[in-house]
Amino acid sequence: MSVRVRIPTPLRPYAGGRSEVPVSGGTVEAAIAALAAEAPELRPHLLAEDGSLRSFVNLYLNGEDVRSKAGLATSLEDGDELKVVPAIAGG
C-alpha cells in the first residue's frame, strides 16, 4: 500500500530536499517507520529515542489530525496523504 508523506519546508533538508516521499505502510506508525528508513536524517526530528512520535509533531491524514483517530495505529489506504506539521512556537 503506497501513501504520500508531505514534508514541510523546514524539514526538507533532512529528506533530501523532497517535499513529498512515497512510502508503504498499513498504519501511520508503519508509514513513519518507512519514512525514517528512507530519510534517516529526518528520524530525530519526528521520533523520540523510544520510537514514539515527538510531542511537537502533528500528523494529518487526508486533512484530519491522526490524534482524533487511532493515533499511530490509524489504518491507511492506498493513495492516502499523510502530512507532517511541526508545531511552531514563538513570541
N, C-alpha and C positions, 0 to 999 in steps of 0.2 A: 504494500500500500504506500503510495507516494503522497507526501504533503509538502507544501511550500512553507518555509520558515522565513519570515520577513525580518531583516536585521536593521535596527535603527542606525542612523548615521554615526553616532559616537562609537558604536561597537564594530563598524565595518572594517576598520584596520585589523581587527582580530579574526576576521572571517575572510581574509584575503581580498578585502575591498568590495566584497559582494553585498548586494542589497537583499538578495534572496538566495536561499540554499535549499535545494530539494533533498529531502531525507525520507527514509522509510520508517514506519512505526505504527503499531496498532493503538498506542496510547500517547498522551502528551509526554509522559515520562520517557517512553522509548524513543520518541522523536527528538527530545532534548539530548538524550544519550547519544543518538546518532549524529546530531549536530555537533556535540562536543568531540566526537571521534573524527568527524570531518574537518573541524576547525578547532584543534586543541587549545590554541591561544585564547579562544572565546570561553572555554570552560570555567576559569576562575571568576569571570565576570557574571556568570549565570548561576553557578552551583557552588555551594559551600563544600568544605572538605568531606563532609559525611554524605555528599551526593544530593542533599536537599536543595531546593530552589532558594536562592538568596531572597531575603525578605523585600528588598527594594526592586526586584524584577517582577514585572507583571506580564502575564501571558494571555493573549486574546485569541480564541479560536473562532474564526469566522465573525469577528467583531464582538464576541461575548467573553467576558473575563472567565477564565477556567476555574477561578475560586468559587464562582457561583454555580459551577457544575460539580464535577467529582475531583477537582484539582488535577494533580498529575496523573491520576487514574482515569481521566476523561478519555473516552474512546475517540479514535479518529477514523475518518472515512477517506477513501481515495479522493484526492483533489482538494482537501481542506487547506485552509491557510491559517498558519499559526504565527502571530505577530508578537515579537519581543518588545516590550516597552519598559525601559528602566525608569524608576521614579527619579524625579529631579527636584532637588531642594535648593533653596537659595534665599537670599534676603537682602 
